[in-house]
Amino acid sequence: MPFISTKTNVTISKEKETQLKERLGQAISIIPGKSESWLMLAIEGDIPMYFRGDGSEPTAFIDVKIYGSASSDVYDKMTQELTGIYGDVLGVAPDHMYIRYFGSDDWGWNGNNF
């Protein structure tokens, strides 16, 4: 049950959205037991965002939520991959994005909890 939420001040064309979807679908497999077949994405662009008091540079906040947990080493690898993806696709510099990870055993789906 991975969920990746993207908030950015960058305008996201359909082409960029598709690139993000495809690359995030591949990247999620870095986390053991996770795959695109259960991945849910939310991609929001054109959001007013300010970092260090400045809103003129491409900026992003990426939230990665998973069922269960992963090690710090796995999250480090995921951060490297996500930094590359958002840099390549949206032009966000590594020092203009935050990536937050959250693992939980309390997930519901299809009317029940896991």
N, C-alpha and C positions, 0 to 999 in steps of 0.2 A: 504494500500500500504506500508507495511513495507519492508525494505531492510536492511539486516545485512551483512556487509562486514568484513571478518576476514583476517588479515595479521599476519603471525607468522613465526618465524625462525624454528619452529618444523616441522619435516617431517610428513605429514599427509597421512597415509595409507587409502585405500578404507574403511576399517573398522572404522577408526577414523572419516573419512568424513561422513559416514552414521550415526555414533553416534551423531556427531555435528548436522547434518541435523534434526534428530529426536528430539533431546533435544531442539534445538532452535525453532523448530516447535511447541513444547509444551510451551516453555517459552514466546513466543511472545504474548500469551493470557493474560499475566500479564498487558499488555497495553490495556485499555478498547477499545473495538471495533476492535481489531486486532486479526487475526487468521492465521493459517498456509495456509489456502486456498488462501491468497493473498501474502504470504511471498516469497520474492526472496532472495537468498543467493549467496554470492561469497566467496569462501574459497581458500586462497592462502597460501601455505606452502613453506618451504625452502627459505624464503626471508632473505637475510642478514639484521639483525636488531641488533642495539646496544642500550642498556639502561644503563645510567650512565657510558658510555664509555666501557661497557663490552658486548660482543656478545656471551658469552659462556653459558648463562642461557636461558631456554625457556622464550620467550617474545611474547606478542601479542598486537595488536591494533585492537579494535573492534569498528566499526562504525554502529550505529543504526539510520536509517532514517525512519521517518514515515510521512504519510499524516495527517496533523493536528498537534496537540500537546498533551502533557500529563503533569501531575503535577510532581513536584519534588519528592513527595512521591512515585509515580508510578515508576519514574526513579530510585529511591533508591532501590525499590524492584527488579527491573530488573537488576540493578548492582549486587545485592547479588546473584541472580540466575545465571547470566552470569559468575560471578567470580567462582561459584561452577562448572559450566559446563566446562569452559576452564581449571580449575584445575584438574577435574576428567578425562577429555578426553585427554588433551594435556600436563598435568603436569606443567601448567604455574602458578606460585605463584601469589597471589593477588597483591603483590607489584611489579610485572613485567608485568602488563597489564594496558593499558588505554582503557577506554570505553567512546566514545563520542556519544551524542544524538543530533539529528537535526530534528526538525519538520517544515513542510512547507505546505502551502495550494496550492502551485503551482506544481502540478503533472500532467503529461500527460500519457495517456494510450489509446491504440486502436485508435489512430489518433485524439484524443480530450483531452482537459484538464478537470479535475474535478472541 
